[in-house]
Amino acid sequence: MINNHIFYDHLLQKQHLTPLLRVHNEVVWTSVFLLFCLTLIVFVKVTASAKVLKIIQSTFSSNALHELEREEGKSFKLHSVLLSLFFLLNVSFLLYKVNSFYNLVFTESSLFMQFAYIFFILLIFIGLKTFLNQFISFLSNDRKTIAEYSYNSVKINQTFGIFLFPWLILAELTKFNALIFVSGAFVVLAASLIYRWYRGVIIGIVEERVGLLQTFTYFCGLEILPVVVLVKYIIETF
């Protein structure tokens, strides 16, 4: 008949006899997270734009680093704390994205809880690393060199945290292959790590005249080995 429905008298078999509910799989918390990070960096930019520029300059200039260190001293600086938090949040989100792609750890937890676990593990790791730095500084009686390297590392992290954020926005909101932007974010993170080690070698060997063996031992003991052990422990345990 002419008025028959297009699906009338077809060979397709019904799989569901009752209507199906439309399920939304959209993850809302990631958008809230990115908005929070954006608000955070805008607040720092508005309240301390000159300091942010100096932090970026100090990353690539030893003179600017020493000048900034003298200006900040040991007093509490809100913009510095917020930039460090911004970096930690971005790295945690990057690792969460990788974990969501490959289902490495915490696979039975919700996506938000995966991010929360990664964030707290990084927070604990940074706390332990800070404690070990202070302990080695006490044992070696060379507080100046380790303190300068630690301060330089913080400023490098704060700078590259700003560079990392656009890649994460594109990885989360783009309609293209998100893995491309996650890979770009990892390149930025790896560049910050390599550059931080390079600056550490310059500070130790050139500026402070520390021996090559001591410098190599420090990097293997407190920079490279803890990261390898942490990654191996997480993958094998969870």
N, C-alpha and C positions, 0 to 999 in steps of 0.2 A: 504494500500500500504506500501511497505517496506521503501520507502524514505520519508514517512510522518514525519513531525516534531513531537517531543514528546508531545507538547501541542496541537496538532491538534485534533479536534473533542472531546474536553473535556467538562465537565459540569460546569467549573468555569465561572463566569460572570465577564465581564470587569467592573471595578470600575472607571477607568479614560480613557477617549478616546484620550487624548493627552499625550505626554511625560511629565514626572515630573522632575523638577529641583532637583538636589542633594543639599540639604541644610546642611551646616556645623554648628554644634552646639558647636564647640570647643570654650572654653573661653580662650582667649589669655592673658588677663590682669593678670590673676592669676600667670602665668608663669613669666611674667615681674615683678610682685610684689615679688615673691620668689627670683628671680635673684637679684633684688634690695636689699632685706634683706641680701642675702648672700654676696653681694658686701660690704654692710655696715659693717657686722660683720668681714669680712676679712680685711677691712681697719682698723678697731679698733684693730684687732689682730696684724697687721703688725706695726702700729704706736705706740701702747701702750700695748704690750703683758704683760709686767711686772705689769702694773696697773690692767689689767684684772684679773690676778692671785691673786693680793691683794684684789680685790673686791670680788672674790669668797671666799677667805679665811676669809674676814671680815664678810661674811654672817654667818659663823659658829663659829666665834671666837670674843669675846668681845675685847680682847687685840688687835687683828688685826684691828678691827673696829675703835678703838680709835687712833691707829697709823695712819691709813689711813685718818681719819678725821683731824688729826694734819698736815699731809702732804698736803692735798688738801686745807685746810683752806676755805676761801670764794672766792678764785680766780676761774675764768672760766676754766673749764676743758672740752675740746672738746670730749674726749672719754666718759666721764660720760654722757654728753648730748646725744651723739649718742646711747649709750646703753639704756638710758631711752626711746628714740624714738624707738629703736628696740623692746623694751618690749611692748610699746603702740601699735605698728604696729602688733605685733604677737597676742596680746589679741584681737585687733579689727578683725583680720582675723579669729581667732578662733570663735568669736561670729558671724561673717558673715557666717562661715561654718554651725554653728548650725541653724542660721536663714534660710539658703538655704535648709536645710534638712526639717525643720518643718514649714516654711512659717509663721513666727510669726508676723513680722512687715515689713513695707515698701514693701509689696508684689507687688505693682503696679510699683515699680521702677526697673531699670535694676540692675543686680548683682553688677556691679561696684559701682553704686550709693548707694546700700544697704551698702556696705563696707564703703563708704565715710561718710554716715550718722552716722554709728556706731562709726567711728573714731572720728568725730567731737563731738559727744555726750560724748564720753569718755574724750576727751580733755577738754571740758567745765566742766565736772564733776571733773576732777583732779584740774582744776583751782579754782573751788569753794571750794573744800576740802582744798586746800592749803591756801586759804583766811580764811576759818573757823579755821584752825589750828593756824594761826597767830593771829586771833581775840581772840581765847580762851587763847592763850599764853599771850596776852596783859591783858586780864581780870584776869587771875589767877596769873599773875606776876611770872610765872614759865617757863620762856623761855628755860632754859637749858634742862629740861626733854622732852618737846615737840619737841624741835629742835633735840635732840639726837634720839628720836624715829622716827621723819620724815626722818632724814639722814639714819638711819638703814633701814627703809622701802624702801627707794630709792635703796639702795645697794642690798637688797633682791630681789626687782623687777628686777634689772639689771641681777642678777645671774640666777634667774629662767626664765628670758626671753631667755637666752642662752639654757637652758634645754628644753624650750618649742618649739623652732624652728624645731628640727628634727621631732617631732610629726606632725607638720603642713605640712612639706614636704611630709611625708608619707601619710597623709590624702588627699593631693591634687594629688599626682602623682602615688599612688599605684593602682593596679588593684584589690586589695582585698576590703573588706568592709571598706569604709572610716570612718564609724561611730566608728569602733574600735579604730582607731588612734585619732579621735576627743575626744573620751572618755578618752584616755590616756593623751591627752593634758589638759583636764579638771582636771584630777587627779593632774597633775603637778601644774596647776594654783591654785587649792584648797589647795595643800600642801604649796605653797608659802604664801597664805593668812593666813592659820592656824599658820604657823611658824612665820609670821610677828606679829601676835597677841601674840604669846607666847613670842617672844623677847620683845614686848612692855610691857607685864606683868613683865618680869624679870627686864627691865630697870626701870619701875615705882615703883614696890614694893621692889625689892631686892637692886638695885643699888642706886636709888634716894629716897628711903623711902617714897614714895607716898602712901596714904591710899588706901585700897582695894576698898572702895566705890567710890573714885574719879577715880580710874583706870577703874572700871566697867562702871561708868557713861560716861567716855570718849569713850570707845569702843562702847557702845550702841549708843551714840550720834553722833559720827563722823566716825565710821567704819561700823557698822552693819546696823543701821537705814537708812542712805543715800542710800546704795546699794538696800535695799528692796524697798524704795520709788521710786528710779529711775527705777527699773525693772517693778514695778507695773504701773508707769506712762506711760512708753513706750508701754507696752502691751495694756493698756486700751485706749491710745490715737491713736496709729497708727495701 
